[in-house]
Amino acid sequence: RAPLGSMLHTQALACLQRVSTRRAAQKRMISLDVIHWIVEVLFSDVAALSDFSLEFGAALWMNLAMFDDGQRKCEQVQSIKVLAVLICHDNPTVRTHAMGTLWSLMIRPKARAQAASISLNDALTKLLDEYGTKDRLLVKQIDCVIEQMAAPAQEGQEEFDEGEDDDEGFLEEEQLAQVFIKGAPDVDADKVLRQFGATPAVAAKQNDVVTNVLQALHRQLQYAGLRRRTASTRG
């Protein structure tokens, strides 16, 4: 098991985040209690993590919390308490992903009760006071979360019918936007999606990391094949 912050850890985390928009991969990670690992292990000491781990971990969590199965897992751990810390983080990308996760969870009665128990609404109001004139994007995100908390509660988001095959893999941006604003009247899907999307710098970093990991795996496979051929020749 690689220690948090190691090169192997960051590369693996980036790969998990990259594939976490595939519904089949989401289901598998949720069944393996990746959400529990994110909350209880990865974010057990937020101050000790690099911005890289925080950004990819928060983005992974947001993707896994989109649907009912992931939201149920979130309710089984201290999700709201950890998110309350992340939404106050100095890194705006971390705040954005944490707000997206909160938005998904605030549709559920149990998550709302957890939020009420730690006075999350007061924390959001303080954030508005602190960043109201400095970060318009954060203000919009907070407004979305507060509106979600005031909307009729439901047990979770419905899944998209993507067919039996998952060959295409990644959900389209329009589909992701529909998940985030399901049932919200008179809302521009593109605008809401942009509020919770990764910044260009983070997206570029994700692409670089995934490319490096794939190249490293390719080299390892080539080396393993060479060793097998050498052993066969000697035999």
N, C-alpha and C positions, 0 to 999 in steps of 0.2 A: 504494500500500500504506500503510494507516494505521499510524502509530507505536503501539507498545504503550502502553496507558494513555490514549489519546485517546478522545474521546466516540464516534467511529465504531467504534473497536476494541471498546470495552466493549459497545456496543449489538449489534454483530455477534456477539461472543462469547456474549452472553446469548441471542440468537436461535438460534445453533447448539446451545447447551445445551438450549434449550427443545424443539427438534425432534429431539434426539438419542435420545429414547425411541421414535421411529418406526423400525421395523426397516429400512424402505427408505432412510431418511435416514442411518441408521447405516452401511449398506453403502456408500452413496455417499461419505460422509465418510472411511470406512476406505480405500476405493479411491483417494481423493485424498490419502492420507497425512496426514490431519489429526492422527493420533496422533504421527507424526514431528514435526509442527509444534508440538504441545503440549509434547513432551518436550525437543526440541532448540532451540526458539525461545521459546515462551511461558514455560517454566519454566527457561530458561537462567540467569536471574538472579532467583531467588525473592524475594530481599530487596528488589528494586527494584519489585515489583508491588504494586498496591493489594489490599486484602482482597477487593474486588469481583472483580477479575480472577482472583485465586487461587481464590475459591470457585466461580465459574462454570467456570473452566478445569478444576479438579479434578472437578467434577460431570460435565462433558462427557467427560472421560477415563474416569471410572468407567462411564458408559453405553456408551462405545465398546469397553470391555474385557469386556463381558458374555459375548460369544460367541467361538467359535473363531477367526474371521477377525480380529477385533480383537486377540485375545490373541497371535496369531502376529505381528502388526505390533508389539505391545509388546515381544516378544522380540528384535526386530531393532534396537531402540534401547536406551539406558541407562535403561530404565524403573525397575528396582529401585533403582538409585542415587538417582534423583530422588524416588521414593516414600519412600525411607528419610529423606530430608530433610523431605518434606511431613508425615509422620506425627509429626514432632517440632515442627511449627509451633505457634505460640501460638494460632492461630485454631482453635477446636474443629470448626467446619464443614469446614475444609480437612483436618484430621486425619481426620474421619469419611469423607469421600469418598476420601481416599488409602487408608484401611483397606479400604474397599469394593473398590477396584481391586486391592489386594494380595490380598484374599480370592479374587477371580476368577482371578488369575494363579498363585496358589500351588497350583493343581490340576495345573499343567503341569511336566514334568520339567526343561525348560531354564530356566524361570523360577526353579524351586527351586535349581538349580545356581548361578544368578546371585545368589540371595539368600544361599546358603551362602558364596559367594566374598567377600561383604562382611560376613559375620557378622550377618545381619539378625536372627537369633534373639536374639543378645546385645542388640541395640538394642531389641527388643521387651521383653526382660526388664528393661532399664533403665527403659523407659517405665512398666512395671508398678510398679517400685520408686518412681518419681517421682510417679505419679498414683494409685497404688493406693488411697489413702484420700481423694483429692480428686475423682476423676472416675470414677464407677462405670460410666458408659456407655463410656468409653474402655477400661476394664478388660474389659468384655464383648466389645468389638470386637477387642481383642488376643487374647482367648481364642479367638474365632472363627477368626482368622488362624492362630494356632498349631495349632489342631485341624485346619485345612485343610492345613497343611504336613505334618502327621503322617498324613493320610489317604492311601489308595492314589492314586498319580498317574494322571492321564488326559491326553488330548491337548486337551480343551476341552469346553465346554458345548454341548449340543445346542440347535438352534433350535426355537422354537415354530412349529407349522404354523398360520400366521395366514390361510391362504387366498391366492388370487392377488391379491386387492385389498387395499390398505392404506388404505381410506377412513376407517376409524375412527381410524387413526393411532397413538395412544398405547397402550402396553402397560398393562394393568390392574395395580394394585398387587399383586394375588395372583400374577400371572404373574411380576412382578419378584422377588417373594419366593421363588417356586419356583426361579428361576434361581440365586439366591444360595445356597439351601440344598439344591440338588439332591443327592439321595442321602444327606442327613444324617438319621439316625434320631432319632425322638422330639423333633423340633424344631418349635416354634411359629412358623409362617411370619410371622405378623403381628409377633411380637416381634423376629425377626431383621431384618425390613424396617425397623422403626422405628429400629433401631440404625444403619442406613446411610442413612436418609432425611434430606432437607433440613429445617432448622429452619423454624418458621413465619415467622420474620423473613426468611430467605433466600427462601422460597417467595413471600412477599409482594413482595419486591424483584424477583424474576424476573417476576412478573405485571406490576408497574409498568413495568419496562423494556420488556417485549414490547409492552405497550399503547402506550407512547410511540413505539416504533419503528414500529408499524403506523399510528399516527396521522400520524407524519411522512411515511411512504410514501404514505399517502392524500392528504396535502396536496400532495406532489410530483406525484402522478398528476393531481390536479385542475389544478395549475398547468401541467403539460405539455399537458393537454387544452385548456386555455384558450389557450395559445400556438398550438396547431395550428389552433384555430378562428379566431383572430385572423389568422394567416398566410393561411388559406383565404379569409377575407373580403377581405383586402387584395389577394389574387391575382385 
